[in-house]
Amino acid sequence: MEAVSTLVRVSLPNYLKGLPIPNSFSGFSRLSATDWLSLVPFVGTVSLLVYVTVQAFNPNLRKQKNAINPDIQKDCPKVVHMADIEDLGDKVSYCRCWRSKKFPLCDGTHNKHNTETGDNVGPVVLKRRGK
């Protein structure tokens, strides 16, 4: 615990006092290259702390970023489609990328999605035996 106390009470204040932080915005233009380099670790650390804090306390940002379904039946708690196996015909392709305009059927939209994102998703294809 003493190490943390020394860090917070002595080392950190001494480090911050030694930083070449100007009193005004125009003072930044008078900083030398060495001064700018000495600010890089401080600015990087503060930026990382702000980023991690925003990510941790903003669940909407995480939820939207990781959502598989971008916009299909968002008013429903769960999207479920059923089909009678007898009505499928010889072959049917079902969408797995959630971007098809004919969802739940595949319309090939995954090709554009794969090109844009580097993903490799494709449809689920069901066909009768021997066809």
N, CA, C and O of each residue as an XYZ file, in Angstrom:
524
protein
N       0.815     -1.195      0.000
C       0.000      0.000      0.000
C       0.858      1.259      0.000
O       0.459      2.293     -0.537
N       2.031      1.165      0.602
C       2.921      2.326      0.652
C       3.419      2.698     -0.749
O       3.646      3.870     -1.051
N       3.584      1.676     -1.598
C       4.038      1.947     -2.963
C       2.986      2.759     -3.729
O       3.326      3.679     -4.473
N       1.725      2.415     -3.543
C       0.638      3.156     -4.190
C       0.580      4.578     -3.641
O       0.403      5.536     -4.393
N       0.727      4.703     -2.341
C       0.709      6.022     -1.710
C       1.839      6.897     -2.238
O       1.626      8.074     -2.528
N       3.033      6.334     -2.363
C       4.175      7.087     -2.893
C       3.938      7.478     -4.351
O       4.276      8.585     -4.771
N       3.358      6.566     -5.107
C       3.061      6.851     -6.512
C       2.098      8.025     -6.640
O       2.323      8.938     -7.435
N       1.021      7.995     -5.852
C      -0.020      9.024     -5.957
C       0.422     10.355     -5.349
O       0.117     11.415     -5.895
N       1.128     10.309     -4.240
C       1.488     11.548     -3.537
C       2.792     12.184     -4.004
O       2.957     13.400     -3.903
N       3.715     11.380     -4.511
C       5.030     11.927     -4.848
C       5.336     11.821     -6.351
O       5.572     12.830     -7.016
N       5.328     10.588     -6.872
C       5.779     10.370     -8.249
C       4.880     11.036     -9.281
O       5.371     11.738    -10.165
N       3.573     10.828     -9.181
C       2.649     11.395    -10.156
C       2.672     12.930    -10.158
O       2.755     13.527    -11.231
N       2.603     13.586     -8.993
C       2.692     15.057     -9.020
C       4.019     15.566     -9.595
O       4.034     16.558    -10.323
N       5.128     14.898     -9.275
C       6.421     15.320     -9.827
C       6.438     15.153    -11.345
O       6.967     16.004    -12.061
N       5.859     14.057    -11.834
C       5.796     13.825    -13.279
C       4.957     14.911    -13.952
O       5.362     15.469    -14.971
N       3.789     15.209    -13.380
C       2.898     16.207    -13.975
C       3.512     17.609    -13.944
O       3.310     18.390    -14.874
N       4.272     17.940    -12.866
C       4.937     19.242    -12.790
C       5.987     19.389    -13.881
O       6.234     20.495    -14.364
N       6.600     18.288    -14.268
C       7.650     18.328    -15.271
C       7.152     18.378    -16.703
O       7.947     18.577    -17.621
N       5.850     18.202    -16.915
C       5.309     18.242    -18.283
C       5.260     19.672    -18.806
O       4.905     20.594    -18.071
N       5.618     19.858    -20.075
C       5.613     21.211    -20.655
C       4.230     21.623    -21.151
O       4.019     21.767    -22.355
N       3.293     21.813    -20.232
C       1.929     22.188    -20.609
C       1.825     23.712    -20.584
O       1.990     24.324    -19.529
N       1.551     24.333    -21.739
C       1.471     25.804    -21.792
C       0.212     26.333    -21.106
O      -0.740     25.591    -20.862
N       0.228     27.621    -20.803
C      -0.904     28.265    -20.120
C      -2.038     28.630    -21.069
O      -3.150     28.910    -20.621
N      -1.773     28.631    -22.382
C      -2.813     28.990    -23.346
C      -2.680     28.088    -24.577
O      -1.685     27.383    -24.746
N      -3.710     28.130    -25.432
C      -3.673     27.326    -26.653
C      -2.562     27.789    -27.593
O      -1.954     26.972    -28.285
N      -2.297     29.078    -27.620
C      -1.235     29.579    -28.495
C       0.140     29.106    -28.025
O       1.084     29.058    -28.812
N       0.251     28.760    -26.754
C       1.517     28.261    -26.221
C       1.909     26.919    -26.808
O       3.091     26.575    -26.813
N       0.936     26.142    -27.309
C       1.247     24.849    -27.924
C       2.079     25.028    -29.188
O       2.887     24.164    -29.528
N       1.885     26.144    -29.883
C       2.648     26.364    -31.121
C       4.118     26.658    -30.830
O       4.956     26.527    -31.723
N       4.445     27.050    -29.607
C       5.829     27.361    -29.259
C       6.565     26.174    -28.639
O       7.729     26.303    -28.262
N       5.904     25.020    -28.528
C       6.566     23.840    -27.960
C       7.582     23.272    -28.947
O       7.350     23.267    -30.156
N       8.688     22.802    -28.431
C       9.711     22.176    -29.284
C       9.336     20.717    -29.532
O       8.399     20.199    -28.925
N      10.067     20.063    -30.421
C       9.828     18.651    -30.726
C      10.030     17.788    -29.484
O       9.289     16.828    -29.271
N      11.015     18.116    -28.673
C      11.270     17.373    -27.431
C      10.100     17.514    -26.464
O       9.704     16.553    -25.804
N       9.549     18.732    -26.388
C       8.384     18.956    -25.521
C       7.194     18.117    -25.981
O       6.496     17.510    -25.169
N       6.973     18.092    -27.304
C       5.861     17.293    -27.845
C       6.069     15.814    -27.533
O       5.123     15.122    -27.158
N       7.279     15.332    -27.682
C       7.558     13.912    -27.392
C       7.333     13.586    -25.922
O       6.891     12.486    -25.591
N       7.633     14.527    -25.043
C       7.418     14.258    -23.613
C       5.930     14.250    -23.255
O       5.548     13.699    -22.222
N       5.087     14.856    -24.098
C       3.637     14.849    -23.862
C       2.950     13.585    -24.379
O       1.833     13.281    -23.963
N       3.601     12.842    -25.282
C       2.983     11.669    -25.910
C       2.530     10.620    -24.889
O       1.381     10.186    -24.971
N       3.363     10.185    -23.931
C       2.884      9.165    -22.977
C       1.690      9.641    -22.141
O       0.760      8.876    -21.887
N       1.725     10.905    -21.718
C       0.626     11.439    -20.914
C      -0.677     11.481    -21.708
O      -1.714     11.021    -21.232
N      -0.620     12.036    -22.923
C      -1.815     12.139    -23.760
C      -2.324     10.747    -24.131
O      -3.533     10.518    -24.140
N      -1.422      9.817    -24.437
C      -1.824      8.450    -24.763
C      -2.521      7.760    -23.603
O      -3.533      7.085    -23.794
N      -1.982      7.927    -22.399
C      -2.575      7.308    -21.212
C      -3.951      7.890    -20.917
O      -4.894      7.150    -20.634
N      -4.067      9.210    -20.982
C      -5.368      9.854    -20.732
C      -6.383      9.423    -21.793
O      -7.539      9.154    -21.466
N      -5.967      9.356    -23.047
C      -6.872      8.938    -24.129
C      -7.350      7.507    -23.917
O      -8.532      7.213    -24.101
N      -6.444      6.619    -23.534
C      -6.811      5.227    -23.273
C      -7.797      5.120    -22.110
O      -8.764      4.362    -22.186
N      -7.562      5.867    -21.049
C      -8.482      5.843    -19.899
C      -9.869      6.360    -20.279
O     -10.875      5.802    -19.841
N      -9.932      7.404    -21.075
C     -11.230      7.938    -21.513
C     -11.944      6.915    -22.393
O     -13.141      6.684    -22.224
N     -11.228      6.304    -23.322
C     -11.824      5.309    -24.219
C     -12.377      4.112    -23.432
O     -13.509      3.688    -23.663
N     -11.586      3.576    -22.516
C     -12.023      2.415    -21.725
C     -13.229      2.784    -20.868
O     -14.156      1.986    -20.727
N     -13.224      3.970    -20.302
C     -14.355      4.408    -19.473
C     -15.627      4.536    -20.297
O     -16.689      4.088    -19.865
N     -15.536      5.135    -21.468
C     -16.713      5.283    -22.334
C     -17.233      3.910    -22.743
O     -18.442      3.682    -22.715
N     -16.351      2.994    -23.121
C     -16.768      1.654    -23.511
C     -17.433      0.917    -22.351
O     -18.430      0.223    -22.549
N     -16.895      1.060    -21.160
C     -17.409      0.331    -20.000
C     -18.775      0.840    -19.550
O     -19.618      0.052    -19.123
N     -19.001      2.141    -19.642
C     -20.227      2.714    -19.106
C     -21.267      3.065    -20.167
O     -22.242      3.752    -19.861
N     -21.084      2.619    -21.382
C     -22.056      2.891    -22.433
C     -22.542      1.570    -23.031
O     -22.043      1.155    -24.077
N     -23.508      0.899    -22.388
C     -23.973     -0.399    -22.886
C     -24.629     -0.313    -24.260
O     -24.591     -1.291    -25.007
N     -25.227      0.820    -24.618
C     -25.840      0.961    -25.944
C     -24.804      0.875    -27.043
O     -25.070      0.312    -28.105
N     -23.635      1.422    -26.804
C     -22.562      1.377    -27.790
C     -22.122     -0.057    -28.032
O     -21.939     -0.468    -29.178
N     -21.952     -0.821    -26.959
C     -21.539     -2.220    -27.087
C     -22.631     -3.047    -27.737
O     -22.343     -3.865    -28.611
N     -23.874     -2.855    -27.332
C     -24.981     -3.648    -27.858
C     -25.141     -3.435    -29.353
O     -25.318     -4.399    -30.098
N     -25.082     -2.199    -29.800
C     -25.272     -1.887    -31.206
C     -24.103     -2.420    -32.037
O     -24.307     -2.912    -33.147
N     -22.903     -2.327    -31.519
C     -21.724     -2.763    -32.251
C     -21.723     -4.268    -32.456
O     -21.275     -4.742    -33.500
N     -22.212     -5.029    -31.489
C     -22.162     -6.477    -31.551
C     -23.450     -7.113    -32.055
O     -23.553     -8.339    -32.071
N     -24.424     -6.328    -32.464
C     -25.698     -6.875    -32.912
C     -25.527     -7.625    -34.230
O     -24.888     -7.123    -35.155
N     -26.093     -8.815    -34.315
C     -26.056     -9.607    -35.538
C     -27.152     -9.125    -36.480
O     -26.921     -8.941    -37.676
N     -28.333     -8.926    -35.936
C     -29.484     -8.502    -36.714
C     -29.526     -6.975    -36.765
O     -29.827     -6.348    -35.750
N     -29.235     -6.356    -37.915
C     -29.213     -4.896    -37.971
C     -30.592     -4.239    -37.939
O     -30.749     -3.178    -37.335
N     -31.628     -4.870    -38.597
C     -32.910     -4.163    -38.650
C     -34.128     -5.031    -38.950
O     -35.177     -4.476    -39.278
N     -34.055     -6.331    -38.859
C     -35.180     -7.200    -39.198
C     -36.032     -7.462    -37.957
O     -35.547     -8.006    -36.965
N     -37.293     -7.076    -38.021
C     -38.290     -7.305    -36.974
C     -37.755     -6.953    -35.580
O     -37.854     -7.761    -34.657
N     -37.195     -5.759    -35.428
C     -36.627     -5.333    -34.154
C     -37.699     -5.128    -33.084
O     -37.370     -5.029    -31.902
N     -38.978     -5.061    -33.474
C     -40.052     -4.907    -32.504
C     -40.386     -6.224    -31.812
O     -41.114     -6.223    -30.820
N     -39.874     -7.341    -32.309
C     -40.131     -8.659    -31.720
C     -39.006     -9.039    -30.758
O     -37.844     -8.724    -31.019
N     -39.332     -9.711    -29.648
C     -38.275    -10.137    -28.727
C     -37.360    -11.206    -29.330
O     -36.183    -11.288    -28.978
N     -37.901    -12.028    -30.243
C     -37.100    -13.045    -30.917
C     -37.670    -13.267    -32.304
O     -38.887    -13.367    -32.464
N     -36.799    -13.346    -33.321
C     -37.243    -13.563    -34.693
C     -37.225    -15.059    -34.967
O     -36.180    -15.705    -34.892
N     -38.411    -15.605    -35.290
C     -38.543    -17.038    -35.577
C     -39.372    -17.191    -36.845
O     -40.425    -16.570    -36.987
N     -38.888    -18.026    -37.770
C     -39.641    -18.337    -38.974
C     -39.739    -19.845    -39.090
O     -38.767    -20.560    -38.845
N     -40.912    -20.327    -39.465
C     -41.114    -21.766    -39.638
C     -41.567    -22.028    -41.067
O     -42.277    -21.223    -41.670
N     -41.139    -23.174    -41.598
C     -41.556    -23.566    -42.940
C     -41.882    -25.053    -42.917
O     -41.200    -25.838    -42.258
N     -42.923    -25.429    -43.639
C     -43.285    -26.838    -43.759
C     -42.331    -27.483    -44.760
O     -42.181    -26.987    -45.876
N     -41.704    -28.553    -44.384
C     -40.701    -29.218    -45.220
C     -41.288    -29.649    -46.561
O     -40.571    -29.716    -47.559
N     -42.568    -29.937    -46.589
C     -43.218    -30.359    -47.835
C     -43.365    -29.199    -48.822
O     -43.476    -29.424    -50.027
N     -43.367    -27.972    -48.323
C     -43.552    -26.805    -49.176
C     -42.239    -26.228    -49.715
O     -42.259    -25.256    -50.469
N     -41.120    -26.805    -49.342
C     -39.836    -26.227    -49.713
C     -39.472    -26.425    -51.176
O     -38.719    -25.624    -51.730
N     -39.978    -27.456    -51.806
C     -39.593    -27.734    -53.189
C     -38.280    -28.506    -53.215
O     -37.928    -29.159    -52.233
N     -37.544    -28.438    -54.339
C     -36.298    -29.185    -54.478
C     -35.152    -28.571    -53.686
O     -34.319    -29.295    -53.140
N     -35.101    -27.248    -53.618
C     -33.994    -26.575    -52.936
C     -34.441    -25.208    -52.459
O     -35.198    -24.523    -53.147
N     -33.970    -24.799    -51.262
C     -34.268    -23.473    -50.727
C     -33.036    -22.987    -49.963
O     -32.351    -23.774    -49.310
N     -32.759    -21.674    -50.051
C     -31.621    -21.072    -49.353
C     -32.131    -20.091    -48.306
O     -32.904    -19.186    -48.620
N     -31.695    -20.273    -47.054
C     -32.079    -19.395    -45.956
C     -30.922    -18.475    -45.592
O     -29.765    -18.893    -45.552
N     -31.251    -17.230    -45.331
C     -30.266    -16.198    -45.003
C     -29.661    -16.436    -43.626
O     -30.365    -16.783    -42.678
N     -28.341    -16.246    -43.525
C     -27.652    -16.290    -42.237
C     -26.963    -14.968    -41.916
O     -26.450    -14.802    -40.809
N     -26.939    -14.028    -42.852
C     -26.242    -12.758    -42.602
C     -27.178    -11.686    -42.033
O     -26.708    -10.641    -41.583
N     -28.476    -11.923    -42.046
C     -29.496    -11.006    -41.534
C     -29.598     -9.725    -42.355
O     -30.079     -8.715    -41.842
N     -29.166     -9.732    -43.597
C     -29.229     -8.529    -44.408
C     -30.089     -8.690    -45.652
O     -30.224     -7.743    -46.427
N     -30.668     -9.853    -45.860
C     -31.494    -10.144    -47.037
C     -32.768     -9.311    -47.026
O     -33.410     -9.158    -45.986
N     -33.126     -8.780    -48.174
C     -34.393     -8.041    -48.315
C     -35.578     -9.001    -48.361
O     -36.718     -8.577    -48.172
N     -35.327    -10.293    -48.609
C     -36.390    -11.313    -48.657
C     -36.322    -12.215    -47.420
O     -36.806    -13.346    -47.463
N     -35.723    -11.730    -46.308
C     -35.534    -12.545    -45.110
C     -36.836    -13.233    -44.724
O     -37.878    -12.579    -44.709
N     -36.820    -14.514    -44.413
C     -35.704    -15.390    -44.052
C     -35.013    -16.046    -45.243
O     -34.037    -16.774    -45.063
N     -35.509    -15.797    -46.469
C     -34.866    -16.389    -47.637
C     -33.648    -15.573    -48.043
O     -33.627    -14.356    -47.862
N     -32.645    -16.227    -48.584
C     -31.408    -15.576    -49.021
C     -31.627    -14.909    -50.376
O     -32.232    -15.492    -51.275
N     -31.129    -13.685    -50.512
C     -31.172    -13.009    -51.817
C     -29.762    -12.669    -52.317
O     -29.619    -11.917    -53.281
N     -28.733    -13.206    -51.683
C     -27.352    -12.983    -52.108
C     -26.707    -11.746    -51.517
O     -25.577    -11.417    -51.878
N     -27.390    -11.048    -50.620
C     -26.845     -9.834    -50.014
C     -25.556    -10.112    -49.257
O     -24.735     -9.212    -49.082
N     -25.369    -11.357    -48.805
C     -24.159    -11.696    -48.049
C     -22.892    -11.460    -48.867
O     -21.828    -11.218    -48.297
N     -22.994    -11.529    -50.203
C     -21.810    -11.289    -51.043
C     -21.275     -9.872    -50.847
O     -20.068     -9.679    -50.698
N     -22.163     -8.889    -50.845
C     -21.752     -7.498    -50.619
C     -21.238     -7.337    -49.194
O     -20.213     -6.692    -48.972
N     -21.947     -7.920    -48.224
C     -21.523     -7.861    -46.821
C     -20.126     -8.448    -46.657
O     -19.285     -7.863    -45.975
N     -19.872     -9.597    -47.273
C     -18.563    -10.251    -47.163
C     -17.462     -9.395    -47.767
O     -16.369     -9.312    -47.206
N     -17.732     -8.757    -48.902
C     -16.735     -7.906    -49.553
C     -16.405     -6.694    -48.684
O     -15.242     -6.309    -48.564
N     -17.434     -6.093    -48.078
C     -17.234     -4.885    -47.275
C     -16.563     -5.167    -45.943
O     -15.796     -4.339    -45.452
N     -16.838     -6.329    -45.347
C     -16.368     -6.591    -43.987
C     -15.268     -7.634    -43.884
O     -14.649     -7.770    -42.829
N     -15.010     -8.375    -44.957
C     -14.029     -9.461    -44.874
C     -14.607    -10.703    -44.226
O     -13.868    -11.631    -43.897
N     -15.924    -10.733    -44.038
C     -16.604    -11.886    -43.446
C     -16.720    -12.988    -44.503
O     -16.377    -12.768    -45.664
N     -17.196    -14.163    -44.109
C     -17.355    -15.258    -45.074
C     -18.684    -15.978    -44.912
O     -18.781    -17.174    -45.188
N     -19.711    -15.258    -44.464
C     -21.016    -15.855    -44.217
C     -21.704    -16.207    -45.540
O     -21.544    -15.514    -46.544
N     -22.464    -17.287    -45.515
C     -23.246    -17.717    -46.678
C     -24.578    -18.262    -46.194
O     -24.829    -18.295    -44.989
N     -25.442    -18.693    -47.118
C     -26.772    -19.160    -46.724
C     -26.756    -20.599    -46.207
O     -25.775    -21.324    -46.369
N     -27.857    -20.988    -45.586
C     -28.110    -22.398    -45.291
C     -28.948    -22.913    -46.459
O     -30.026    -22.382    -46.730
N     -28.464    -23.936    -47.147
C     -29.158    -24.464    -48.296
C     -29.732    -25.820    -47.931
O     -29.008    -26.709    -47.483
N     -31.051    -25.977    -48.125
C     -31.725    -27.243    -47.882
C     -32.190    -27.782    -49.224
O     -32.812    -27.059    -50.002
N     -31.893    -29.051    -49.501
C     -32.346    -29.640    -50.763
C     -32.754    -31.093    -50.511
O     -32.301    -31.744    -49.569
N     -33.626    -31.563    -51.394
C     -34.075    -32.934    -51.300
C     -32.945    -33.854    -51.749
O     -32.119    -33.471    -52.577
N     -32.911    -35.050    -51.211
C     -31.889    -36.032    -51.617
C     -32.055    -36.382    -53.083
O     -33.171    -36.488    -53.592
N     -30.934    -36.557    -53.748
C     -30.952    -36.983    -55.140
C     -31.241    -35.853    -56.093
O     -31.376    -36.107    -57.290
N     -31.341    -34.659    -55.652
C     -31.633    -33.521    -56.537
C     -30.400    -32.688    -56.739
O     -30.441    -31.686    -57.453
